[in-house]
Amino acid sequence: MQKAHRVSWELHNGKIPDGLFACHKCDYPPCVNPHHLFLGTTQDNTSDRTKKGRSARGDISGLRQHPERAARGDNHGSKTRPETTLKGEKNPNAKITEADVIEIRRLAGSAPKKEIAKRYGISAGMAGYIINRKSWRHIR
């Protein structure tokens, strides 16, 4: 799979050399007009953006101008679309299972967090989050 603007460039101008990118003069990523594209490095693309005043820095930064748009608290994707949040074992980055969580909480009073963490291959901080139900909250 390739991005459409890259395919457009290659159809009209030939292969894109290694280390170069098809950049947009028009600054509209979906655009595939070959007259709106140019080859450049990452630095060329960044310089073009800066020259056009499209770099979000300081007070012109989007979040500075519109802090209400920040995805925080009730506005965060995990709250607005909870069905898209992979919890527990469904998360591909999970190092432990739900059974491990139950066992970690059971061991909490009888073994130090550091020892529990080592046994399950997690950090002592994560063990503390699990024990205090700040992480894996959905497991009772």
N, C-alpha and C positions, 0 to 999 in steps of 0.2 A: 504494500500500500504506500502511496505517495500523496503528498498534499497537492491539491489541484493547481496551485500557482506554479509549482515546480514542473508538473507535467506540461502546463502551458508553455513555460519557458523552453523546455526541451523539444516540444513539438515545433516551435517556431525558430529556435536558435541553436539547437544541438545540446549535447550533454553538458551538465553543470560540472565544472572541474572540482576535484576534491578540495575541501577547505573553503569553498565559496558557497554562498546561499543566494537564492532568488529573493530579493528584497523588493518592497513595494514603494514606489515614488508617491503613490496616492495615499499611503498609510491606511488602506482598507484591506485587512487580511483575506477576506473572501474573494477579492478581485483576481481575475485570471487574464485580464487584458495584457498581452505581451508588451504593449507600449508603456504600460505602467510599472513594468518590472525592470530591475537592473541586478547585475551580479555584484556581490560584495562580501566582505568578511563580516564577522560579528561587529567589529570595531566600526566598519563603514556604516553599517545599519544603525548603530548607536549614535554615531556622529551625525547622521542624517536626521535622526529623531531629535537630537539636541538642537541642531541648527534650525529646525522648524519650530522649536519651542514646545515640543510635545512631551518633554521629560517632566514627570511629576516630582518636583522637588520643593521642599520648604512649604511656604504658604499656598502654593498653587497645587499641592498634592490633593488628590481626590478626597482622602479621608480627613484632611484638614478643612476642606471646604464643605464637606458633607459627612460629618461624624455620625449622623443618624443612619447612614447606609452601612456602617460597619456591622459585620456579622458577629455580634456579641450578644450574650444573654439569650433572651427569648427570640432574637432575630437570627441566631445561629442555625445553620443547616440541620444540626442534630435535633433541634427543637421544631423547626418548621417542616422538616421532612425526616422524621425519625425512622421511617421504613428503609432509608438508604444507609443508616448507620449500622455497620456490622459489629455486633457485640459478642463478647466471649470467644468461644471456639470458632465462630463463623468468620472472625477477623483473621486474615492470613498471617498477621504478625504475632498472633497469640503464641506464647511460649508454654502456657499451661492449659490444663483442661478444667472443666467445671468441677470435676471430682477433686482436682488438686486444690481448687479454691476452698472447697468445703473442708478439706483436710488441713490447709494452712490456717483457717480460722479456728479449727478445733485445737491445733497445736499452739495457738497464740499464747496461752497462759503458761504453758509448760516448757517452752523452748525459746531462746533468744531469736529475735527477728533475723539476725545475721545468719544464724545456723539454718533457720527455715529457708531463707532466701538461697543459700548455697545448695541445699538439698534439691530445690526446684529450678535452679538455674536462672534466678531473677535477682534484682537488686534488693537490698534491705529496705530501701525507700518504697519500692513497689510492694514488698511484703507488708509494710506498714499501711499502705493505701488499701490493700486487700483486706487486711485485718480490720481496719477502721471503716470499711465499706465506702471508701472514696473511689475505689475501682472495683469492677465486677459487681456493681450494686444490684444488678438484676438477679444475682444468685442469693438466695435466702438461706 
